[in-house]
Amino acid sequence: MEIRIDRAWPKPDYTISRLFVNGERFSDGKNYCNSLEDTDRGLTSDMSVDEVLAKKVYGKTAIPRGRYKITVTWSPTFKKMLPLLIAVKGFTGVRIHSGNSPKDTLGCILIGRNDKPGWISDSRYWSNLLQRKIEDALYNGEEVWLQVG
C-alpha cells in the first residue's frame, strides 16, 4: 500500500496537504481527507542527520520529505495502537494520529478534513479509517509506505 502526502499549502506555522492512498485522493465517498503537519523547513531524507537537526525546531518542524515504511505499534503516549513511521532522520516516534491544530502535531502527521485555516476536523474519524486500511494491508502481507513530498 502506498500513501502519499502532497504538501500543497505550506504556511509559516503549519502545512496542509492532500492525502492519497494507492494513487487516489483519500475519501469516504463524500469528503476528501487532508493532513496537517508542522512547518515545512525544506528538510529532505537525503540530508545528513546533522543537517536535519541544524534546521529542525523541536515540536515545530515537519518531517523530511522522503519515503518511509509504516508499521502499527503500541503508542505509550496515546495508550493505543497507532501507525508509526520507521527511520525518520532526526525524529523519533513519528505517528499518524488524530488532532486538530499545529499544537497537536509535535512532528507527527494529523489527518482530517481541512475546513478552516490551520485546522482539521473529524480527525478521529479519518485516523480510524486510514488505520483500518493500513492494518488490513499489513494483515494481508503488504508493506505500507508513506511518500512525503
N, C-alpha and C positions, 0 to 999 in steps of 0.2 A: 504494500500500500504506500502511495506517495502523497504526502501532504505538502502543500506549498503555501507560503506566506508571501504575498506581493506587497511590499511596503509602499503603498500608493500615496499615503498622505502623511509624510513626516512633518511634525510641528516641533517647536523649540522644547516643549516639555513632555511630549508623548509621540507615539507613532501609531496610526490606524492603518490596517492592512486588509486586503481581500484575502479570504481563505479558500483554498482549493483542495479537493480530495480526488485523487486519480484524474486530474485534469479538468474537473468540473467544479464550478463555484459551489461551495458547501451550502446546502439549502435544506429546509424541511418541507419544501414544496410551496411554501407561501412567502418566506423571507430568506434573505441571504445572511450568512454569518460573516463577521469581521473579527479581527484580532486587535488587541491593544497591548502595546509594549512601551517600555521607557523610551527615552530619546535615542534616536539612531545617530551614533557618533562616528559613523563611517568605518566601523570595525569589520574585518573580514577574517575568515577562518584560515587564510594563508599567512596572516601576520604571526609573528612570534608572540609567545605569552607576554614577554616584556613590553612589546608594542601595544598589545591589548590593554595591559594593566596601566600603561602610561596615559591612555586616553579614557579609561573607564572611570566613571564617577559612581562609587558604590551606591546601589539601590536606585540609580537614575540613568542607567545605560542599557540599551537593548543589546542582546547577544550579537556576536559577529555574524555577518551574512555568511551562509555556507550550508552544508548538508549534514544532518545529524540523525543518527539512529535513535529510535524511540523504543522504550520498554515501559511496562507498567509495574510500579513498585509501591510499597508502603511509604507514605509520607508521614514522618513523625510530627511535622508542623500541623498538617491538616487532619491527621489521625484517620486516614483512609487511603485506598489505592488510587494513584494518580499517574498519568503519563510523565515520564522522565526522559529528558534529552541526555544522550551519552556524549562525553568528551567535548564539552564546550570550553574552548580555551579561555582561561581567566575567570571562569564562572563555575560554581558548584550548585547542585540541587535545582537546576532549571526545569521547571514543570509547566505543564499546560493545566490551568485551573480556572476557577470562577473568580470574579471580582468585577469592579465597575470602573475604577478610575486609576490613573497612574500611581496613586499612593498604594494601590493593592498589588502592584507588579513585582517590585524588588528583583528585577531582572527576569522574571518569568513571563509567560505568554498567557494573556487572558483572552477568552473568546466570548462573543455575544453579538448583539445587534447594535451597530453604531447609529444611534438615533439623535444624538446631540454632541457638540464638540467636546472631545476629551473624555467621552463616556460611552460605555457599552451596557446594554440592558439584557435581561433574560440570560444572564451568564451561566447560571446553574443548569438551565435547560440545555443550552448549547454545549456546555462542557460535558454533560452526561451523554448527549447524543454522539459527540465525537469520541468520547472514551469508549462507548459501546462498539463503535466501528473499529477502533484500534484494537480492543480486546478480541473482537471477532476475528480480525485479520491474524493476530498473534496466535489465537487458538487454532486457526486453520493452517498454521505453519508458515505464514507470510512474514517477511521482515517489514517493519514500518519505518519510513524515513520522512524527515521534515527538511524541506528546502526553504531557506530563508533568503529572500532577495529583494 
